[in-house]
Amino acid sequence: MPGIIVLISFGMSIGLTALAVLTEQKQGLMERSWAAGVSVGEVLLGLITTQVIVLLGQALLMLLLAVLAFQVALEGSVVLVFIIVILQGLGGMTYGLVISAFCHDENTAIQLALGSFYPVMLLSGVIWPIEGMPVWLQYISKALPNTFAASALRDVMLRGWSLDHIQVSSGILVTLGWLLLFFILANIGLARQK
């Protein structure tokens, strides 16, 4: 269940953000913002701020349902669990920004989001164990944005591990790395549109 929480947080954020940005572009809000002298970074900050509010509600609801309704064990720090889930949501959000920066309509964005999310979902170790994959596929799996985070969340929730364990801290660091990469790519893509 912890891995599924990571995937839902990441996947939902991709779609919601990409569609929100493309809707704003279609309505001409981006062009008006740029004409008013708003920088690309400020536009990104505004988009991220609104999406973070939605993300916080989703993460809270998801964790409450997992623990209270489905009775998933929560042996570790609630704060650390929430941080991992929020970081994955932010990673999905910034990936959604990348998609929207390079797509010009909703259909293309949805196809790209789903087409890229399914392999990530299948290879992240949540549905199929990484150890059961061919060696070359294990390398690809370990390079994906959700693999280490799913493992970290599993270790915190089910084993009660903290940041002192390398699996947990590496899950957070890898997520931060992907978040930064996606943010840079989104910034480049939106700057091209300007």
C-alpha positions in Angstrom: 0.0 0.0 0.0 2.8 2.6 0.7 4.0 2.2 -2.9 0.5 2.7 -4.2 0.3 5.9 -2.2 3.5 7.2 -3.8 2.2 6.3 -7.3 -1.2 8.0 -6.7 0.4 11.1 -5.3 2.8 11.4 -8.3 0.3 10.3 -11.0 -2.6 12.5 -9.9 -0.3 15.6 -9.7 0.9 15.0 -13.2 -2.5 15.1 -14.8 -4.0 17.8 -12.7 -1.1 20.2 -13.2 -0.7 19.5 -16.9 -4.4 20.1 -17.6 -4.5 23.2 -15.4 -1.6 24.8 -17.2 -2.9 24.0 -20.6 -6.3 25.4 -19.7 -4.7 28.6 -18.6 -2.7 28.7 -21.8 -5.8 28.1 -23.9 -7.7 30.9 -22.2 -4.8 33.3 -22.7 -3.9 33.8 -19.1 -0.2 33.0 -19.6 0.1 35.5 -22.4 -1.6 38.2 -20.3 0.7 37.5 -17.4 3.8 37.7 -19.6 2.5 40.9 -21.2 2.1 42.4 -17.7 5.7 41.7 -17.1 5.4 38.6 -14.9 8.5 36.4 -15.2 8.5 32.7 -16.0 9.6 31.9 -12.4 6.7 33.9 -11.0 4.3 32.1 -13.2 5.7 28.8 -12.1 5.5 29.8 -8.5 1.9 30.8 -8.9 1.0 27.6 -10.6 2.9 25.5 -8.0 1.3 27.4 -5.1 -2.3 26.7 -6.2 -1.5 23.1 -7.0 0.2 22.6 -3.6 -3.0 23.5 -1.8 -4.8 20.7 -3.8 -1.9 18.4 -3.1 -1.9 18.9 0.6 -5.6 18.0 0.8 -5.1 14.9 -1.4 -2.2 13.7 0.6 -4.0 14.2 3.9 -7.1 12.4 2.6 -5.1 9.6 1.1 -3.1 9.0 4.3 -6.1 9.1 6.5 -7.9 6.6 4.3 -4.9 4.3 4.2 -4.4 4.3 8.0 -8.0 4.6 9.2 -10.1 2.9 6.6 -7.6 0.3 5.2 -5.7 -0.1 8.5 -2.3 0.2 6.9 0.4 0.1 9.6 2.1 3.4 10.4 5.1 2.5 12.6 7.2 5.5 11.7 7.0 9.2 11.8 3.7 10.7 10.5 5.6 13.8 9.5 8.2 11.9 7.5 5.5 9.9 5.7 3.7 13.2 4.9 6.9 14.7 3.6 7.6 11.8 1.3 4.1 11.8 -0.1 4.2 15.6 -0.6 7.6 15.5 -2.3 6.3 12.8 -4.7 3.3 15.0 -5.4 5.5 17.9 -6.0 7.6 15.7 -8.3 4.5 14.8 -10.3 3.4 18.4 -10.3 6.7 19.6 -11.8 6.6 16.7 -14.3 3.1 17.9 -15.2 4.6 21.4 -15.8 7.2 19.9 -18.1 4.5 18.1 -20.1 2.4 21.3 -20.3 5.4 23.3 -21.4 6.0 21.0 -24.4 2.4 20.1 -25.4 0.0 22.4 -27.0 -3.3 20.7 -26.3 -4.9 18.5 -23.7 -5.1 15.3 -25.7 -1.4 15.3 -26.4 -0.7 16.1 -22.7 -2.9 13.3 -21.5 -1.3 10.8 -23.9 2.2 11.8 -22.9 1.3 11.8 -19.2 -0.3 8.3 -19.3 2.2 7.0 -21.8 5.1 7.9 -19.5 3.4 7.1 -16.2 2.5 3.5 -16.9 6.1 2.4 -17.5 7.1 4.3 -14.3 4.3 2.6 -12.4 5.2 -0.9 -13.7 8.9 -0.6 -13.1 8.9 1.2 -9.8 8.9 -2.0 -7.8 5.3 -1.5 -6.5 3.5 -3.9 -8.9 6.4 -6.2 -9.7 9.5 -6.6 -7.4 12.7 -5.1 -8.8 14.6 -8.2 -7.9 12.4 -10.3 -10.3 13.2 -8.1 -13.3 16.0 -8.7 -15.8 19.2 -7.0 -14.7 19.1 -4.4 -17.5 15.5 -3.5 -16.4 16.6 -3.2 -12.8 19.0 -0.4 -13.8 16.1 1.5 -15.6 13.9 0.9 -12.5 16.4 2.4 -10.2 16.6 5.5 -12.4 12.9 6.3 -12.2 11.4 8.9 -9.9 9.2 6.6 -7.8 11.3 3.6 -7.1 13.4 4.9 -4.1 10.5 7.0 -2.8 8.2 3.9 -2.7 10.8 1.9 -0.9 11.4 4.8 1.6 7.7 5.2 2.3 7.4 1.4 2.8 10.3 1.4 5.2 8.9 4.4 7.2 5.3 3.2 7.4 5.9 -0.6 7.9 9.3 -0.7 9.6 9.3 2.5 11.5 12.6 3.6 10.0 13.8 7.2 10.1 16.1 9.4 8.1 19.0 7.7 9.8 18.5 4.7 7.4 20.1 5.2 4.0 17.0 3.8 2.2 14.8 6.5 3.6 17.2 9.4 3.1 18.1 8.3 -0.4 14.4 8.1 -1.3 14.0 11.7 -0.2 17.2 12.8 -2.0 16.4 11.1 -5.2 12.9 12.6 -5.1 14.4 16.1 -4.6 16.8 15.5 -7.5 13.9 14.6 -9.8 11.9 17.5 -8.6 14.8 19.9 -9.4 15.3 18.4 -12.8 11.6 18.7 -13.7 11.5 22.2 -12.4 14.5 23.2 -14.6 13.0 21.6 -17.6 9.6 23.2 -17.0 11.3 26.6 -16.6 13.1 26.1 -20.0 10.0 24.9 -21.7 7.8 27.8 -20.5 10.6 30.3 -21.3 10.5 29.0 -24.9 6.8 29.7 -25.0 7.3 33.2 -23.8 
